[in-house]
Amino acid sequence: MTPVNAGRADGRADDALRPIEMRPHYLRFAEGSVLVEAGYTKVICAATAEDRVPPFLKGRGSGWVTAEYSLLPRSTFERTPREAALGRIGGRTHEIQRLIGRSLRSVVDLRALGERTITLDCDVIQADGGTRTTALNGSFVAMCIALASLRQKGTLRGWPVVDWLAATSVGIIEGRPMLDLTYEEDSRADVDMNVVMTGDGRFVEIQGTAEKTPFSRAELDRLLALARAGIDKINDRQREALAPFTLPPFGQKRVAAATKPPADARSAAAPSIANPEAGNRA
């Protein structure tokens, strides 16, 4: 039998996350901020609260959550040109910004937010795979810190966050399902997938691609189970990072079932691949 840690350069087991560190209040002036580290990947996430909304929401009593994302030039092995210098935002950046924005909105009661916008700025200062998932995980923490500040000032109608939110990557490499891929692992994966889930175990988004050979439904189920276990651990790290802040109770911590459901029940309950909304406002 092949050892579960064979072939992973950092010595992790196939079902292990990279070490995760979250440093809240990393920036002095942002309403909410955190430096998130997942192995060698490092992302600064900052939340800004503004008393305005996009034109399509004016006068409707509802708020908005959006995100911006960028790679710093030397966050990568070779210099990545600044998109501002190129005069345009790339398709990958647009995709990641929309992913983060719509994922955060899925766990926010926008009416409880009121007519204000929360903008998450995600700047990757070091990239070793999983930058979008790490940015999303940090954005959730930064957003909650900003909202806690608004709540303390008495400017919120109620607590707008309804559940926890986290994301991770999974993939199949040389026939082995793996959790939380590094850049090197991602570059040679047969299947590459990003999974976003709520704290109670519901799926927000699944982005999966067969880079080489198509994968089976059984392999999909194995990857989703692997992602779910990893996201539960990321939620725990988020709770630890937010413990010093005064947050009201929200969401539910999922309790793992003692036994697995029958195979036919698991098959019926498994989600389909999500189709990102290309025209979604982010």
C-alpha positions in Angstrom: 0.0 0.0 0.0 1.3 3.5 -0.9 1.7 5.7 2.2 -0.8 8.6 2.2 2.0 11.2 2.4 4.1 9.8 -0.4 4.6 12.2 -3.2 3.6 15.4 -1.3 6.7 17.6 -1.2 5.7 19.1 2.2 5.1 15.7 3.8 1.4 16.2 4.4 -1.1 13.3 4.4 -3.4 13.4 1.4 -6.3 14.6 3.6 -4.4 17.3 5.5 -4.6 21.0 5.1 -1.5 23.2 5.0 -0.9 25.1 8.3 -3.3 28.0 8.5 -2.5 31.2 10.4 -4.9 34.2 10.7 -3.7 37.6 12.1 -6.7 39.9 12.6 -6.3 43.7 12.5 -3.3 43.4 10.3 -4.0 46.8 8.7 -4.4 49.9 10.9 -7.0 51.8 9.0 -9.4 49.2 7.6 -12.7 48.5 9.4 -11.7 44.9 9.3 -8.5 43.2 8.2 -6.6 39.9 8.4 -3.4 38.4 7.1 -4.1 34.8 6.1 -1.4 32.2 5.6 -2.1 28.8 4.1 1.4 27.2 3.9 3.4 29.5 1.7 0.3 31.3 0.3 -0.2 34.7 2.0 -3.2 37.0 1.4 -4.1 40.3 3.0 -7.8 40.8 3.2 -9.3 44.2 4.1 -13.0 45.1 4.6 -14.3 48.6 4.0 -17.8 49.7 5.1 -19.4 52.6 3.2 -22.8 54.2 3.6 -23.7 53.8 -0.1 -24.9 51.1 -2.4 -24.8 50.5 -6.2 -27.3 52.4 -8.2 -29.5 49.4 -8.8 -30.1 49.1 -5.0 -30.7 52.8 -4.1 -33.8 53.3 -2.1 -34.5 49.5 -1.6 -33.3 49.3 2.0 -30.7 46.6 1.1 -27.0 46.5 1.2 -24.3 44.9 -1.0 -21.1 42.9 -0.5 -18.4 42.9 -3.2 -14.7 42.0 -3.6 -11.6 43.0 -5.5 -8.6 40.7 -5.9 -5.0 41.2 -7.1 -1.7 39.5 -7.2 1.3 41.6 -6.2 4.0 41.4 -8.9 6.5 39.4 -6.9 3.9 37.2 -5.1 4.8 34.6 -7.9 8.0 32.8 -8.9 8.4 35.1 -11.9 7.2 38.7 -11.8 3.5 39.1 -12.7 2.8 42.5 -14.3 0.4 44.8 -12.5 -3.0 44.7 -14.2 -3.2 48.5 -13.8 0.0 48.8 -15.9 -1.6 46.6 -18.5 -4.6 48.8 -18.7 -7.1 46.0 -18.1 -8.3 43.5 -15.5 -7.7 39.9 -16.6 -10.4 37.2 -17.0 -9.0 35.2 -14.0 -9.2 38.3 -11.8 -12.8 39.0 -12.8 -13.7 35.3 -12.1 -12.1 35.3 -8.6 -13.7 38.6 -7.6 -17.1 37.4 -8.6 -16.6 34.1 -6.8 -15.6 35.9 -3.5 -18.4 38.5 -3.8 -21.3 36.1 -4.5 -20.0 33.6 -2.0 -20.0 36.2 0.8 -23.5 37.4 -0.2 -24.8 33.9 0.1 -24.3 34.0 3.9 -25.3 37.7 4.5 -28.8 39.0 5.0 -28.5 42.1 2.8 -31.6 43.8 4.3 -30.1 43.5 7.8 -27.0 45.1 6.4 -29.0 48.2 5.4 -28.1 50.6 2.6 -24.3 50.2 2.9 -21.6 48.4 0.9 -18.9 46.1 2.4 -16.0 45.9 0.0 -13.3 43.2 0.5 -9.9 43.9 -1.0 -7.8 40.8 -1.3 -4.1 41.3 -2.1 -2.0 38.2 -2.6 1.5 38.9 -1.3 2.8 35.3 -1.9 1.2 32.7 -4.1 1.7 28.9 -3.8 -1.7 27.6 -4.9 -5.1 28.2 -3.4 -5.0 32.0 -3.5 -8.7 32.3 -4.3 -9.8 30.0 -1.5 -7.4 31.6 1.0 -8.7 35.0 -0.1 -12.3 33.9 0.5 -11.5 32.5 3.9 -9.8 35.7 5.0 -12.5 37.9 3.5 -15.1 36.2 5.6 -13.1 37.0 8.8 -12.4 40.6 7.7 -16.0 41.1 6.9 -17.1 39.9 10.3 -14.6 42.1 12.0 -15.9 45.2 10.1 -19.5 44.2 10.9 -18.7 43.8 14.6 -17.4 47.3 14.6 -20.6 48.6 13.0 -22.7 46.6 15.5 -20.7 48.1 18.4 -21.5 51.6 17.1 -25.2 50.7 16.9 -25.6 51.3 13.2 -26.8 47.8 12.1 -30.4 46.8 12.1 -29.3 43.3 13.3 -26.5 40.9 12.7 -26.4 40.2 9.0 -24.2 37.1 8.8 -26.4 34.0 8.9 -23.8 31.3 8.6 -20.0 30.5 8.4 -18.3 30.3 5.0 -15.1 28.8 3.8 -13.5 27.3 0.8 -10.7 24.9 -0.2 -9.2 23.1 -3.1 -9.2 19.4 -3.8 -7.9 17.3 -6.7 -6.8 14.0 -8.0 -3.1 13.4 -8.6 -1.8 10.1 -9.9 -5.1 8.6 -8.9 -5.0 9.9 -5.4 -7.6 12.4 -4.0 -5.8 15.2 -2.2 -6.8 18.2 -0.1 -5.5 21.8 -0.3 -3.3 21.7 -3.4 0.0 23.7 -3.6 0.9 25.3 -6.9 3.1 22.4 -7.9 0.4 19.9 -7.1 -2.2 21.9 -8.9 0.0 22.1 -12.0 0.0 18.3 -12.4 -3.4 17.4 -11.2 -5.6 15.2 -13.3 -8.7 16.8 -11.6 -8.7 20.2 -10.0 -11.6 21.5 -8.0 -12.5 24.5 -5.7 -15.3 24.0 -3.2 -17.1 26.7 -1.2 -19.4 25.6 1.6 -21.4 27.1 4.5 -20.8 26.1 8.1 -23.8 23.8 8.2 -22.5 21.8 5.2 -24.4 23.3 2.3 -22.6 24.0 -1.0 -22.2 27.5 -2.3 -20.1 26.8 -5.3 -18.2 23.9 -6.9 -15.7 24.6 -9.7 -14.4 21.3 -11.0 -12.3 20.4 -14.1 -10.9 17.3 -15.5 -7.5 18.5 -16.7 -6.7 15.2 -18.4 -9.0 12.2 -17.9 -12.8 12.6 -17.1 -13.6 11.7 -13.5 -16.4 9.5 -12.2 -19.3 10.3 -9.9 -17.7 8.1 -7.2 -14.5 10.2 -7.5 -16.5 13.4 -7.3 -18.2 12.2 -4.1 -14.8 11.4 -2.6 -13.5 14.9 -3.5 -16.5 16.6 -2.0 -16.2 14.6 1.2 -12.5 15.5 1.4 -13.4 19.2 0.9 -16.1 19.1 3.5 -13.7 17.7 6.1 -11.2 20.4 5.3 -13.7 23.2 5.4 -14.9 22.1 8.8 -11.3 22.6 10.0 -11.0 26.0 8.3 -14.3 27.1 10.0 -12.6 26.2 13.3 -9.6 28.5 12.5 -12.0 31.3 11.6 -13.8 30.9 14.9 -10.5 31.1 16.7 -9.5 34.3 14.8 -12.9 35.9 15.6 -13.0 34.8 19.2 -11.7 38.1 20.6 -14.5 40.1 18.9 -18.0 40.5 20.2 -20.1 38.5 17.7 -23.7 37.3 18.3 -24.3 33.6 17.8 -25.0 32.7 14.2 -24.9 29.6 12.0 -24.5 26.1 13.3 -21.4 24.0 13.7 -22.0 20.9 11.8 -21.8 17.6 13.8 -20.5 14.7 11.8 -22.9 11.8 11.5 -21.9 8.6 13.4 -22.6 6.5 10.4 -22.5 7.1 6.6 -25.9 7.1 4.8 -26.6 4.4 2.3 -24.8 4.7 -1.1 -28.1 5.5 -2.9 -29.0 8.3 -0.4 -25.5 9.8 -0.8 -25.9 9.7 -4.5 -29.3 11.4 -4.4 -28.1 14.1 -2.1 -24.9 15.0 -3.9 -24.9 18.4 -5.6 -24.4 19.1 -9.3 -21.5 21.2 -10.6 -22.3 24.9 -10.1 -22.4 27.2 -13.2 -20.9 30.6 -12.3 -23.2 33.5 -13.3 -21.1 35.3 -15.9 -23.2 38.4 -15.6 -23.4 38.5 -11.8 -22.6 41.9 -10.3 -19.6 41.6 -8.0 
